Amino acid sequence: MCMVIFAPLFAIFAFATCGGYSGQLRVSVDCMNKLESNLSIGINFAYPFRLNQVSFEVPLCEGKRRERLFLVGDFSSSAEFFVTIAVFAFLYSLMATVVYIFYQNKYRENNRGPLIDFIVTVVFSFLWLVSSSAWAKGLSDVKVATDPDEVVLLISACKVQNNKCGSVYGPRWSGLNTSVVFGYLNFVLWAGNIWFVFKETGWHKGGAQRYPGTTPEKPVAAFNQQPYNQGSFDQSGGGFSAQGDLGQQSDYSQVGSYASSGPTSFSNQM
Ligand SMILES: *[C@@H]1O[C@H](CO)[C@@H](O)[C@H](O)[C@H]1NC(C)=O
């Protein structure tokens, strides 16, 4: 159940904290002639961190003249990559939850559900790792590019000895730090789930019981195998198809397989 609850939730945290971010820094330019100074120059920026498109005006400390400057760098690719992966992971995990809960039988059919689920889970784990790492790197670059002490270096007036420039305050990073943490948490969550999805594919049993349609001739044997095949859905599939034509005994085998597979199907999601 953990995967079912946490995967969509963690994905939301990841893209909301990154995609919803906006920050501000403030610097001061204190000219030799105080009248020309501006002690509170605010610079706003936000997701997707195309900082080279963020402009601000600062005094030149030469009469009333001012200059328009831009921050440095474009970090939109890593930020957008991260948010895109998070959104798709959210959509997939929601869809998987619905399929898993409401379309159990279709999910088991020909083993296709577990197979697709396995591949997609592996791919998403990998993408979470890559996008979180890329975004962690992007974020550290954003932090440098928006550090007030770095921004002051861009201002011409600040290169003149007699003018004093300084930082008033820098951006708050807690939201974006959280997004990176959630990126890696999502990776751990999805990577951990690979094992449970793998178990559902039945590959670890050597593939002998992969196709449920081929086993129902011997429902009793199938029942006897239950202890070896805890959590085997192929067995429960066999039980199902045997139920119609074989009466009491196979009903029994179906109950047996239900008992063993029912709870595991949900604990697999833990
Ligand atoms: C200082 O800069 C801000 C822009 O951040 C501007 O709105 C404000 O008018 C400036 N103040 C003066 C005194 O020029």
PDBQT file of the ligand as one rigid body, heavy atoms in Angstrom, charges set to zero:
ROOT
HETATM    1  C1  LIG A 301      15.666  51.266  -6.534  1.00  0.00    +0.000 C 
HETATM    2  O1  LIG A 301      15.489  50.116  -7.355  1.00  0.00    +0.000 OA
HETATM    3  C2  LIG A 301      14.171  49.634  -7.409  1.00  0.00    +0.000 C 
HETATM    4  C3  LIG A 301      14.193  48.407  -8.275  1.00  0.00    +0.000 C 
HETATM    5  O2  LIG A 301      14.537  47.311  -7.509  1.00  0.00    +0.000 OA
HETATM    6  C4  LIG A 301      13.232  50.672  -7.958  1.00  0.00    +0.000 C 
HETATM    7  O3  LIG A 301      11.924  50.211  -7.951  1.00  0.00    +0.000 OA
HETATM    8  C5  LIG A 301      13.331  51.903  -7.111  1.00  0.00    +0.000 C 
HETATM    9  O4  LIG A 301      12.542  52.926  -7.677  1.00  0.00    +0.000 OA
HETATM   10  C6  LIG A 301      14.770  52.398  -7.010  1.00  0.00    +0.000 C 
HETATM   11  N1  LIG A 301      14.875  53.507  -6.110  1.00  0.00    +0.000 N 
HETATM   12  C7  LIG A 301      15.464  54.644  -6.449  1.00  0.00    +0.000 C 
HETATM   13  C8  LIG A 301      15.526  55.675  -5.370  1.00  0.00    +0.000 C 
HETATM   14  O5  LIG A 301      15.925  54.844  -7.538  1.00  0.00    +0.000 OA
ENDROOT
TORSDOF 0
